[in-house]
Amino acid sequence: MAIREILIHPAICLKQTAERVSDFGEEFQAICTDLEDTLLQAPGCVGIAAPQIGISQRVVIVDVKASEFGQLVLVNPEILDHEGLVRGREGCLSVPDFTGNVIRAEKIVVNAQSKEGEQVTFEFTGFEARVVQHEIDHLDGLLFLDRLISRRHDLFKRKIYKANNS
Amino acid sequence: MSAKWYMLTVIGKDRSGIVSHVTAALFDCGCNLGEATMARIGGNFTIMLMVQYDGKAQALIKNIEPVIESLDLHAHVDTIKAELHRHQVPDVNISVYGADRAGIVAQVTMALTEAGLNILGLETDVAGSELQPIYVMNIEGQATQGIASLQAALDIMADDGIDTALTPIETMIG
């Protein structure tokens, strides 16, 4: 059990595609515990991904206190389906002193494994869906900076409008 | 680096290449840039740039004068305090739109300020047609007396034909 140092951009680990988890043994359980300890000591933080503590494995923890799920560990998460688009403001432990607007799906269906390796499926909406998408991005080497929209004209891209209406 | 910070304002007729030429001239005379905002306002090029420079304001202007003049721009320099790495995060977004008339910005911002809004960002556009212009204003800020107080102020404006929409901003940190 330990609180790990949170990597700050431009740490290489933050830009790498993380490896799938296949061994759910003791070593992996220890990683999950460290990830949780690190998340809990970060004030106001609602999610964390393993690459943020320098571990390039596909595991994230989301912790939205007000939601029905509470704290969730998602291993090898995959977004199966998504619906709607919403603009929201995001920040990141790995990008201090900056927040910006990002478009995310409003509703997502996620398939993942629990920390013990069992298959689980969740449907997330709103703020929680945003947290999950932000954390899954970390597993693919993406930061919210990669998805920023204009400060002055935060309009949806025309292409997305068309995809929605067709 | 303990050089002083300046705010450089450059305005003029818009054309392509202004940012690259001006920033190259700044780099060539040893400046370091901080935060900046460029906007095209009513067809005019405008930029405000934080510039760190190891000399006096007059010397800074002198260094970039050839580029400024060749692009038919105007430049202005002020000494500033640089507050970096202490961004304030807005917790409310307010969009306001209505038939364009004199006094709309003053009316809206005065009412919101009295209701506790600390404005962190404001952008306005004149949309619609030439015959029927629509004034569009987007404001981001901090609601120091809560959201309800701001909403009450906005509700009063509806009687004057000003449409408003208030959206709380919940910033997600992950």
Interface residues (C-beta under 8 A of the other chain):
Chain A: A42 G44 C45 V46 G47 I48 A49 V62 G88 R89 E90 G91 C92 L93 P96 D97 F98 T99 F127 R130 V131 H134 E135 H138 R151 R152
Chain B: A39 H85 R86 H87 V89 P90 G121 E123 I169 E170 T171 M172 I173 G174
